[in-house]
Amino acid sequence: MTRTLILGGARSGKSTRAERLLLDQPDVLYLATGGHRADDPDWAQRIALHRERRPASWRTAETVDLVPVLADTTDAAPVLIDCLGLWLTTVMDRANAWHDAAWEQGAARSVERSCAELAEAVRRTSRQVVAVSNEVGLGVVPATAAGRRFRDTLGRLNMAVAEVSDRVLLVVAGQAMTIKGTAEDAAPRTA
């Protein structure tokens, strides 16, 4: 069993790299955390492109309830989580964590607890996991408190998941660099 975290910026190729790492697996459970955005045709096009790339034998579940999936011992299929940043967005939405007052009055603890539970679920799972996340520490400092809160929280989540992962890859311009693990861990598999 291997736990892999793949980090990268927007359009860096991180999702493609994650999919390529699992191409030799006939059954993969693809956990799509982005949800539906009926009023956003660009989003629908991005989702369609992701679906077209995946093998027909892979299953897709659109969910942010990742902990129960990782704890499921009745399904041994590898799991591809795409992506932790979108998962965190929903967690923060549910906790009303975008608002300063709510953050101070308990949303911060709620979000931190959810992040800790997810990292622990990744650590404990018996399934192979490939998780994709945005590397947000290399960009511009967000202009709003809510933006900085998201960046900081995703950074801490990425660190927690990286800590329990066997390998961590950083994808830049479609090229994977090994951050944790061995260099051959970055090489894509061929089907």
N, C-alpha and C positions, 0 to 999 in steps of 0.2 A: 504494500500500500504506500502511496506517495501523496503528499500534500504539496501542491505547487501554488504559489502566488505569483501572478503576472501583473506587473505595474507598467504604466505608460501614460502618455498624454493623449489628448483627443486625436483620433485618427492616426495613432502611432503604429497600429497593426497588432495591438495586444489581443483583441478577440480572435483574430485570424490565427495568431500564434497559439492561443489556447486550444482552438479547435484542431489545429495540426498536431498538437501533442497527443490528442486522443483519437486520431484517425484510424489507428489499428484496432480500436475497440468497436465491436459490432453493436453494442448497446450502451448508450450514454444518456444520462438524464440531464438535459440542458435546462438549468434554472434561470429563466429570464426574469429579471427583477424590475424591468422598466415600466411595466404597466401599459395601459392604453391611453392614447392622447388623440381622441377622435377629431379634434380641431387642428391637428398638426400633420399636414401631408408629408413634410420632410421626415418626421419621426416614423410615419408608416412606411416610407421608402427605405429607411435605415433598417427597420425590422424585417422587411421583405428581403433585403440583401443578406442579412444574417441567416434567415431561414433557407435561402437558396444555396448557401455555402455548405450547410450541414448535410451529412448523409441521411438518406431517407429512413434508415433504421434507428436513428436517434429519436428519443422522446423529448418533448418540450413541456415544461410546466411553468406557467407564468405565475410566480409567487414571490412573496417576500418572507414567507414563513419557512426560513431555511433551517432552523434548529431541528424541527421534527424530521425533516428529510434527511439531515445528516445523522440523526439518531436511529433512523429506520434500519433495522437489522434484517428485514425480510427482502430487501432489494439490494443486491450487491453491485449493481451497475455503477460505473464511475459517474461522478457529478461534475458538471461544469457550471460554475456560478458566474453569470455575466449581468451585472457587475456590482461590486460592493458599494460604489458611490451612489448608484441608483437605489440600492437597498437602504443606505443611510438616509437618503432624501426622504423616503417613505417613513422610516423610523422617526425622523425629525418632524415630519408633517404630523404624524399621529400624536407626538408628544407636544405639539404646538411650540417646538423648540426654536422657531425662527424669531420669536418675540423676546426681547430682553427680560421683561418681567416674568414671563413664563419660564424662561431658562433659569432664572434665579430662584424661582419658587418650586422647583422640582423637576422640570423638564431635563435639566442637565443630568441629574441622577438617573432618570428613566432611560435616556439615550446611552449613558455610560454602561448601565446594566445590560441593555440590549446588545451593545458591542462586546461586552465581556462574555455574555452567553454565547454569542456567535463564535468568538475566538475559541472558547472552550469546546463548543460543538465540533469545530474543525479539528481541534486537538484529539478529541475522543472518538471521532468517527472511525469505523472500520472500512469505509469506502475510500477509493481513490478520489481526490478532490483537485480540481484545477479552478482557482478563483481568479477573476479579473478585477482589477481596481485601477482607478485613476491615481496617478502620482501628482499630487497637488502642491508639493513642496518646492517645485522648481519655477513656479509662475509668479505673476504679479500678486502683490498683497491685495486681497479684496478690499473694496472701498467701504463696505458696510460691516457692521458688527455681525450680522447674520451670516454674511459670506465668510468672514474670518472664523466664525464659530464652526461652520461646515468644514472649512479647510483644516482647521486644527483637529476636529473630531475625526475626520477621515484619515488624517495623518496618524493619529493614535490608533485607529482601527487597523490601518495597514501595518503598523508596527506590531500590534498584537497578533495579527494573522501571520505575519512574517516570522515571528518568534516561534510559532507552533508548526510552521511549514518546514518540509524537508529541503525545499529549494525555492528560491525567489529569483525571478527574471525581470529585468527592466527592458522594455521594448522601446527603441528609438528608431524612427524611420524604417520600421519593419524588421529591424535587426535586434536580436535578443542578446543581452549581456547577462551573464550569470552574476548575481549578487550573493547568493547562498546556494551551496551545492557544488556540483562539478560542471566544467565547461560542456561536457557532452549532454548535460541536462537541458541546455538551450537548443540543441539540435532537434528540428522537427522530425517526426516519424513519417514514413511514407506508407501509404495503404497498399 
